[in-house]
Amino acid sequence: MPEEKKAARASADVLLERQRRFRRTRVRELKMIAKALASTKHPVLVHIIPMRRCNLDCGYCNEYDNVSKPVPLEEMNKRLDILADMGTSIITISGGEPLMHPQVEEIIQHIRRRGMIAGMITNGFLLSKERIGALNEAGLEHLQISIDNLVPDEVSKKSLKTLDVRLEWLAEYSVFQVNINSVLGSGVKDPEDALKIAHRAVELGFTSTVGIIHDHNGQLKPLGGREQEIFEEIMTLGKKSFSRFNNFQHSVARGKEHDWRCRSGARYLYICEDGLVHWCSQQRGYPGIPLAQYTDEMRHREYYTAKHCAPMCTVSCVQQVGMIDNWRGPQTLKPKPMAPPAAQPELVQIGSTRSDS
């Protein structure tokens, strides 16, 4: 891979539309924060899975398979309608690989139609100039790609070498906001890769964040000295965005417990491909209630429920949502098994009826 790379240049029309969408999105984000501060009764962010299948098989990932079919569009829209009726502010589509869903643009359109902010997390391999244009037209507002290394290895194919041309296409043609997330921690062979990836992201005009990953046993280990230096440098790079409100990661980087109130199950929901509600991607299985049966009372209880995994959590999006409510709502409840509301018995009419036909 060449050491010197030229920054891609967007046309004047793309730059103008990008600025317009950025301004509109920023206004909506400010309204979202105001709404969240005013009321605790609605979800702020929901991750929803339209496709568990993925075109990659990264060795560390537990969020994909290679057999699942896409969730039908009609079913996806029903789930989105339920979330919109709850007052949800942001929907992020993830997977698996969401770009494998044949109607993902229509899903994005429905998110926007219902007044919610639309985001996507993708590995980026299926992006093309034409696909970027389709995502523009659908109304996508945020896109995130996580890049693990400079060149692919046996653990991850998500490398800058394989993705850089697609990043250039995004810089040239996308009108939505793009964030590039690099990683540090267990399993990362060369931490210098994260710094180079972050600098390339900023060079292309994107925001840059850094994630810290567990080891293969799910345990968090503190970063080494050089890793912490790289972490601090990446945290100061680039443009400001709401994704950069992540000071909790300083504790994560040092392997220290973080004192916060996780609001998963209430302010943050993870909806799997089967339509079940979970705390997050790393705690799938609880509460495991179908979205259509997940009541206001259940969300209320989860808001006040302390999560056993919170002190060493590395799921940054959940922690960013939790920051809104860390100053209120002490969590005094413990998790307990939930059951869907009992089905109401069907009414049976006895005797004859008169037909008007």
N, C-alpha and C positions, 0 to 999 in steps of 0.2 A: 504494500500500500504506500503510495507516495507520501512523503513528509509534508509537502506543500499542497494545500487544496484551496481552490478558489471558492469564494462565497457566491452562491447562486443569486441571481437578481430577478426580482419579480417585476412585471410590467406596471406601468402607472395605473392601469385599470384594476389590477389585482391589489396593489397597495391601497388604492382608494377604498375598495370594497372591504379589505382587511381592516382598515381603520374604522369604517362604519360598523362592521360587526363587532369589533373590539369595544367600541364605545357603547353599543347597545347591550352587549354582554356585561360590561362592567356596571352599567346602571342596574341591570337585573340582579347582579351579584350583591350590590349594595342593598337593594330592596330585600333580597334573600336574608342578609345578615340582620337587617332591621326587623323583619318578620320573625326570625329565630329568637332574637332578643326579647321581642314582645310576647311570644307564646312558646311554650314547650310541648304543645299538643300535636305537633305534626313532624314527620320525618324531614330532615334537612337533605340527606344524601342517601340514595339507594343504588347499590350495584345490582344489576340484573343480568342474567346469563341467557342469551338467546341460542347459544351454541356451545356445548361442552367439548365438542371435537376440536382438535388443533392440528395444524399442518406441521408442527414441530414436536419434538419429544425431549425437551430440556431435562437433564438428569435430576435437577433439584425440585421440579414442579410437581405439585399434587392437584392441579386444577384443570386437568384435561383428560380426554380419552381419544381413541381413534375409531370409534364406532357410532357415537351418538348422532342422531338425526337433528336437524334444526327444529326449534320450537315453531309450530305454525304461526304465521303472521296474525291470524285471528286471535289465537290464544295470547300472543304477546300483547296485542292491543288491549285485550281484556285486563291483563295484569297491569298495564300502564294506566288504564282508566281507574282501576282500584287505587293505585298509588296517587294519581292526580286528585281523586276524591278525598284522600287522606290529607291533602295539602302539601305533598312532597315538592321540594324546591329543585333538586338536581337529580337527574338520572344518568348514571354512567354505565354504558354497555361494556361488558368484558366477557371472558370466556374461561377455557378454550380460546378459540380465535374467532371473534365476532365477524370479521370480514369474510369468513366462510359461509355465513348465513346469506342465502340468495336474495333476501329482501331486507337487508339491514338498513338500507337507505329509507325504506318505507317505515321502519321502526323509528328511525330518527325523526322523520316527518311527523309521526304521531306524537312523539315526545314534545316536539315544538308546538304542534297543534293544541296540545293540552296545557300549554303555558309553562312547561318545565324546561330548565337548562339541560342541554344534551351534550354528553361527553362520551368518549370511547377510549378504552385501553386496548392496544393491538400490538402484535409483534412486528407489524409493518411490512412483512414479506409479500403480502398480497396487494400492496399499494401500487398504483400505476398513475400516469397522468390523467387517464380517463376516470379512474376510481376517485381520485382526489377531486376532480370536477363534480362527480356525482355526490360526494360528501358535502361539497360546497353548496350545491343546489338543495340538498336535503335539509340544510340548516345546522349542521354540526357546529358546536361552539368550542369544544375542547378535545384535543387528542393527545394521548400520552403513549410513548414508546419507551420501553426499558431496554437498554443495551448493556450487555454483560461484559464484553471484552473487545479488544481491537481486532482479533482474528478468531474464527470459530475453533472450538476444541470439542473434545468428547462429551463435555457437560452441556455446553450451550452453543447454539448456532447464531444467537442474537448478537452479532458482532458489528462493529463499525465498518469493517471491510465489506460485509455483505449488504449492509443497509445504507451506506453513505449515498449512493445514487438516488435512493428513495427519499432520503432527507433533503437532497438538493431539489428534487421535484416538489416536495412540500414547501421548501423555502421559495420556490418560484411560482407555484400555482395555488397553494391553499389560502383561504381567507379566514380560517378558524385558527385558534391559538394552539400552538404545539409545544409540548413539554417533553424533554428528553431526560429520562431517569437513568443514572448510572448506579452501580452497586459496589458496596464494600462489605467485608466480613468473611465468614467461613466459606470456603470453597472458591474464593476469588484468588486466582493464581498470582496476578500482578496488579496490585492496587493502583499503580501509575496509570493503568488503562482508564480508570474512572475519571482521572483528571483530564486526560487527553480527550475523552468523550465529551466531558462537560465543556471544555474549551471549544470543541467543534460545534456543539449545540449553540453556544453563544455567538460564534462566528456566523452561523447561518440565521441568526435572529430569533432563536427559540429561547424559552426559559429552560433552566437546568436545575434538577434536583438530584439528590443522592439517597438511595435506600440502603439499609443495613440488614443483612440476611442472617437467619439462624444457621447453625450447623445441621448435619444430617439427622441429629436426634431432636431437633426443634429447640435447642438451647441457645441462648444468647450469650456470646462471648465478647468481652471488650475488644475494641480495635487496638492494634499495636501503635507504637509511637508515630511512625510515618503515615499509617492509615488515618490517624486522627488529624495529622497536619493536612492531608489531602481532603479529608472530610470538611475541615474548617474552611479551606480555600474554596471548595465547591459551593459551600453554603453562602459565600459572599459574591458569587459570580452572577453576572447577567442582570436582566430586568426584574423588576419586582412583580410579584403576582400573589394571589391569595394562597397558592400552593406553597409559598415560602414561609408561611406562618407555621413553623415546625420546630420551635425551640426545644420541644420535648426530645428531639433526636440527639441533642447533646448528652442527655442521660443515657440513651440507647447506645451511643458511640462508646461510652465509658463502661458499659455493662452494668449500669446502676439501675435500680428500681426507680420508676417514675411515678410520682404521686398525682393521680388524676382520676376523674370519674368517667368511666367508659359508658357511653349511652347507646351502645349497640342493642338492637332489638327495639329501639324507640326512635332515636334521632337518626340512627344509621341502620339500614336493613340490607341484608344480602339475600337476594332471591335467586335460588338455583334454577336449573333448567326444568325441574319438576314442579316449579311454582311454590316451593316451600321457603319459609322465612328462617334464616339462620343469623346468629350473631355476626359472623364475618366469614371470609373465605377460609380462615385457619381454624374456625370452630364450627364447621359444618356438622349438623346433626341436632343442634339445639337452637331454638325450641322445636324446629321441624314442623311447624304448623302451616297448612296451606294458606297462601296469601288471602284468599277469599274468606277465610275463617279467622283471620288474625284481627282481633277486636281492639278497640280503643283501650279497653281495660288491660289487655295484654301488653300493649305498648306502654301504658302508664306504669305497670308493674316493672317492666324492664328498665324504665327510666330510673327507678329507685333501687335497682338491683346491682349490688357490687359484683364485678366479674373477677373470678380467681386468676385469670390470665392477664389482667390489666397491667400490673406493675412491670412486667417484662415484655409488653406488647411492642411489635415492630410494624404494625399495620398503620401507616401514617395517615391515610385518609380517615380512619376511624378516630384517631387522636385529634386531627384537625377539627372534625365535627364536635368532639368532646370539649374543645376549648371554649365553645360558645356558652356552655353550661357549667364549667368547672367552678364558678363562683356561687352556684346555687344548687338546690336539690340534693342535700346529703343522701348518700346511698346507704340505707339501713336494712335492705332486704337481701336474702340469699336466694340463689337460683333454686327453682323447684320445677319438677316435671309439669308440662302443660298438656292439656288435651283440647282438641277442637270442641267448640260448642256442640251440645247434643243436637242431633237432627230433630226437627219438629215432625211429629207424626202427621201423616196425610189425613185430611178429613174424609171420612167415608159417609156418603149420604145414603140414608136408609129409606126405602119406599120408592114409589114410582115418581117420575118427574115428567113435566109436560114439555114437549118440544114445540118450538115455534116454527119448525121447518115443515 
